[in-house]
Amino acid sequence: YLEKSLASVEHLLVGMTGEEEQIINKIILGKSFLYVGGLQHTANNIQKMVNQMGGELIYHDGGSGKSAISSLARLVAHADAVFVPMDNVSHHSALEAKKLCKQLQRKFIPMKSSGLASFTNALTMLAVG
């Protein structure tokens, strides 16, 4: 499974133009990101890609339990930007992450869906605006 996951990350990176890869490398290098929600195995793949490019990705499962919500403030404070795949996150966690990003002046990036391609697309949008 791990080999397949790494192969999918490599395939995505190989499919990028040199310019796209440079943009994404510049965005990721030395940065810390929070990924709230989505599937664990998808978050693992994204984490591998971010780590390979010199960044850090922290995963929060996006659950709505009291302890899950209370941990968000600390995680958002540590992140440069927060990505939330809206197809697989609790409504409460998404709203809390958005509120915390506003309070802590972090970038909040809602994504239409979870997945490596969506994340990469969100990174390029981060570079634009």
Rosetta blueprint (number, residue, H / E / L):
1 Y L
2 L H
3 E H
4 K H
5 S H
6 L H
7 A H
8 S H
9 V H
10 E H
11 H H
12 L H
13 L H
14 V H
15 G L
16 M L
17 T L
18 G H
19 E H
20 E H
21 E H
22 Q H
23 I H
24 I H
25 N H
26 K H
27 I H
28 I H
29 L L
30 G L
31 K L
32 S E
33 F E
34 L E
35 Y E
36 V E
37 G L
38 G L
39 L L
40 Q H
41 H H
42 T H
43 A H
44 N H
45 N H
46 I H
47 Q H
48 K H
49 M H
50 V H
51 N H
52 Q H
53 M L
54 G L
55 G L
56 E E
57 L E
58 I E
59 Y E
60 H E
61 D L
62 G L
63 G L
64 S L
65 G L
66 K H
67 S H
68 A H
69 I H
70 S H
71 S H
72 L H
73 A H
74 R H
75 L H
76 V H
77 A H
78 H H
79 A L
80 D L
81 A E
82 V E
83 F E
84 V E
85 P E
86 M L
87 D L
88 N L
89 V L
90 S L
91 H H
92 H H
93 S H
94 A H
95 L H
96 E H
97 A H
98 K H
99 K H
100 L H
101 C H
102 K H
103 Q H
104 L H
105 Q L
106 R L
107 K E
108 F E
109 I E
110 P E
111 M E
112 K L
113 S L
114 S L
115 G L
116 L H
117 A H
118 S H
119 F H
120 T H
121 N H
122 A H
123 L H
124 T H
125 M H
126 L H
127 A H
128 V H
129 G L
